Amino acid sequence: MKILKQIIIYCIWTLVALLIGIGYMRCMQVVLGVNEIPVKGGWNLLHAFFYWGAIYVGLIIGVVIALLFIFLDVFYLKKKLKKNMEATIIRFLFLTLITMFVGGVHYVLEKVIDVI
């Protein structure tokens, strides 16, 4: 029963990380600007790719955030937060820090180095 509870908790944290990843990409779309591809004619498909691309890349970023968070939680946070009452708040803080780190790495790889 204890293992099942841990799996459910990590599934919830993974869902939160995926939503944060999609939210990050939606914020990046705001930074990039308005989609100026015309909706009429053959350009409609490219217009749809602009929005679906944010969800696709956001899910990938969310998976990276979730994996980093789960590894950090299993190997470090569990031991440190055994008897801490604010464990969920501290875990959410670490999830936010991991999100900022992954967002920074994504920005450097996409805009500065131009690898992605």
CYANA upper distance limits for C-alpha pairs under 8 A (distance plus 0.5 A):
  1 MET  CA      5 LYS  CA      6.73
  2 LYS  CA      6 GLN  CA      6.86
  3 ILE  CA      7 ILE  CA      6.73
  4 LEU  CA      8 ILE  CA      6.74
  5 LYS  CA      9 ILE  CA      6.68
  6 GLN  CA     10 TYR  CA      6.62
  7 ILE  CA     11 CYS  CA      6.61
  8 ILE  CA     12 ILE  CA      6.80
  9 ILE  CA     13 TRP  CA      6.83
 10 TYR  CA     14 THR  CA      6.46
 10 TYR  CA     70 ILE  CA      7.71
 11 CYS  CA     15 LEU  CA      6.64
 12 ILE  CA     16 VAL  CA      6.77
 13 TRP  CA     17 ALA  CA      6.67
 13 TRP  CA     66 ALA  CA      7.65
 14 THR  CA     18 LEU  CA      6.65
 14 THR  CA     62 GLY  CA      8.35
 14 THR  CA     63 VAL  CA      7.94
 14 THR  CA     66 ALA  CA      5.64
 15 LEU  CA     19 LEU  CA      6.74
 16 VAL  CA     20 ILE  CA      6.67
 17 ALA  CA     21 GLY  CA      6.64
 17 ALA  CA     62 GLY  CA      5.56
 17 ALA  CA     63 VAL  CA      7.59
 17 ALA  CA     65 ILE  CA      6.52
 17 ALA  CA     66 ALA  CA      5.85
 17 ALA  CA     95 LEU  CA      8.10
 18 LEU  CA     22 ILE  CA      6.79
 18 LEU  CA     58 GLY  CA      7.78
 18 LEU  CA     59 LEU  CA      6.14
 18 LEU  CA     61 ILE  CA      8.03
 18 LEU  CA     62 GLY  CA      4.50
 18 LEU  CA     63 VAL  CA      6.76
 18 LEU  CA     65 ILE  CA      8.32
 18 LEU  CA     66 ALA  CA      7.78
 19 LEU  CA     23 GLY  CA      6.54
 19 LEU  CA     59 LEU  CA      8.36
 19 LEU  CA     62 GLY  CA      7.45
 20 ILE  CA     24 TYR  CA      6.52
 20 ILE  CA     62 GLY  CA      6.97
 20 ILE  CA     99 THR  CA      8.25
 21 GLY  CA     25 MET  CA      6.93
 21 GLY  CA     58 GLY  CA      5.04
 21 GLY  CA     59 LEU  CA      6.43
 21 GLY  CA     60 ILE  CA      8.05
 21 GLY  CA     61 ILE  CA      5.74
 21 GLY  CA     62 GLY  CA      4.61
 21 GLY  CA     63 VAL  CA      8.39
 21 GLY  CA     65 ILE  CA      8.09
 21 GLY  CA     99 THR  CA      8.34
 22 ILE  CA     26 ARG  CA      6.75
 22 ILE  CA     54 ALA  CA      7.40
 22 ILE  CA     55 ILE  CA      6.13
 22 ILE  CA     57 VAL  CA      8.13
 22 ILE  CA     58 GLY  CA      4.51
 22 ILE  CA     59 LEU  CA      6.47
 22 ILE  CA     61 ILE  CA      8.30
 22 ILE  CA     62 GLY  CA      7.45
 23 GLY  CA     27 CYS  CA      6.72
 23 GLY  CA     58 GLY  CA      7.76
 24 TYR  CA     28 MET  CA      6.77
 24 TYR  CA     58 GLY  CA      7.31
 24 TYR  CA    103 GLY  CA      8.22
 25 MET  CA     29 GLN  CA      6.78
 25 MET  CA     54 ALA  CA      5.85
 25 MET  CA     55 ILE  CA      7.70
 25 MET  CA     57 VAL  CA      7.64
 25 MET  CA     58 GLY  CA      5.79
 26 ARG  CA     30 VAL  CA      7.10
 26 ARG  CA     54 ALA  CA      6.84
 26 ARG  CA     55 ILE  CA      8.48
 27 CYS  CA     31 VAL  CA      6.94
 28 MET  CA     32 LEU  CA      6.57
 29 GLN  CA     33 GLY  CA      6.63
 29 GLN  CA     34 VAL  CA      8.06
 29 GLN  CA     54 ALA  CA      8.02
 30 VAL  CA     34 VAL  CA      7.59
 35 ASN  CA     47 HIS  CA      7.74
 35 ASN  CA     50 PHE  CA      7.70
 37 ILE  CA     43 TRP  CA      7.17
 37 ILE  CA     44 ASN  CA      8.40
 37 ILE  CA     46 LEU  CA      7.64
 37 ILE  CA     47 HIS  CA      6.22
 38 PRO  CA     43 TRP  CA      6.49
 38 PRO  CA     44 ASN  CA      7.38
 38 PRO  CA     47 HIS  CA      7.56
 39 VAL  CA     43 TRP  CA      6.48
 39 VAL  CA     44 ASN  CA      5.17
 39 VAL  CA     47 HIS  CA      6.73
 40 LYS  CA     44 ASN  CA      6.37
 43 TRP  CA     47 HIS  CA      6.78
 44 ASN  CA     48 ALA  CA      6.83
 45 LEU  CA     49 PHE  CA      6.81
 46 LEU  CA     50 PHE  CA      6.96
 47 HIS  CA     51 TYR  CA      7.75
 48 ALA  CA     52 TRP  CA      6.71
 49 PHE  CA     53 GLY  CA      5.97
 50 PHE  CA     54 ALA  CA      7.28
 51 TYR  CA     55 ILE  CA      7.35
 52 TRP  CA     56 TYR  CA      6.62
 53 GLY  CA     57 VAL  CA      6.46
 54 ALA  CA     58 GLY  CA      6.15
 55 ILE  CA     59 LEU  CA      6.53
 56 TYR  CA     60 ILE  CA      7.04
 57 VAL  CA     61 ILE  CA      6.70
 58 GLY  CA     62 GLY  CA      6.46
 59 LEU  CA     63 VAL  CA      6.63
 60 ILE  CA     64 VAL  CA      6.89
 61 ILE  CA     65 ILE  CA      6.71
 61 ILE  CA    102 VAL  CA      7.99
 62 GLY  CA     66 ALA  CA      6.53
 63 VAL  CA     67 LEU  CA      6.58
 64 VAL  CA     68 LEU  CA      6.69
 64 VAL  CA    102 VAL  CA      8.30
 65 ILE  CA     69 PHE  CA      6.57
 65 ILE  CA     95 LEU  CA      8.04
 65 ILE  CA     98 ILE  CA      6.88
 65 ILE  CA     99 THR  CA      6.66
 65 ILE  CA    102 VAL  CA      7.41
 66 ALA  CA     70 ILE  CA      6.54
 67 LEU  CA     71 PHE  CA      6.65
 68 LEU  CA     72 LEU  CA      6.61
 68 LEU  CA     98 ILE  CA      7.85
 69 PHE  CA     73 ASP  CA      6.46
 69 PHE  CA     94 PHE  CA      8.07
 69 PHE  CA     95 LEU  CA      6.71
 69 PHE  CA     98 ILE  CA      7.58
 70 ILE  CA     74 VAL  CA      6.49
 71 PHE  CA     75 PHE  CA      6.51
 72 LEU  CA     76 TYR  CA      5.96
 72 LEU  CA     77 LEU  CA      6.87
 73 ASP  CA     77 LEU  CA      5.02
 73 ASP  CA     78 LYS  CA      6.19
 73 ASP  CA     91 ARG  CA      8.34
 74 VAL  CA     78 LYS  CA      6.35
 75 PHE  CA     79 LYS  CA      8.06
 76 TYR  CA     80 LYS  CA      7.10
 77 LEU  CA     81 LEU  CA      6.30
 77 LEU  CA     91 ARG  CA      8.27
 78 LYS  CA     82 LYS  CA      6.61
 81 LEU  CA     87 ALA  CA      6.39
 86 GLU  CA     90 ILE  CA      6.80
 87 ALA  CA     91 ARG  CA      6.56
 88 THR  CA     92 PHE  CA      6.61
 89 ILE  CA     93 LEU  CA      6.66
 90 ILE  CA     94 PHE  CA      6.77
 91 ARG  CA     95 LEU  CA      6.65
 92 PHE  CA     96 THR  CA      6.67
 93 LEU  CA     97 LEU  CA      6.76
 94 PHE  CA     98 ILE  CA      6.60
 95 LEU  CA     99 THR  CA      6.64
 96 THR  CA    100 MET  CA      6.79
 97 LEU  CA    101 PHE  CA      6.74
 98 ILE  CA    102 VAL  CA      6.59
 99 THR  CA    103 GLY  CA      6.42
100 MET  CA    104 GLY  CA      6.52
101 PHE  CA    105 VAL  CA      6.71
102 VAL  CA    106 HIS  CA      6.50
103 GLY  CA    107 TYR  CA      6.60
104 GLY  CA    108 VAL  CA      6.68
105 VAL  CA    109 LEU  CA      6.57
106 HIS  CA    110 GLU  CA      6.47
107 TYR  CA    111 LYS  CA      6.11
107 TYR  CA    112 VAL  CA      7.64
108 VAL  CA    112 VAL  CA      5.34
108 VAL  CA    113 ILE  CA      6.62
108 VAL  CA    114 ASP  CA      8.33
109 LEU  CA    113 ILE  CA      5.65
109 LEU  CA    114 ASP  CA      6.21
109 LEU  CA    115 VAL  CA      5.96
109 LEU  CA    116 ILE  CA      6.56
110 GLU  CA    114 ASP  CA      5.24
110 GLU  CA    115 VAL  CA      6.32
110 GLU  CA    116 ILE  CA      5.40
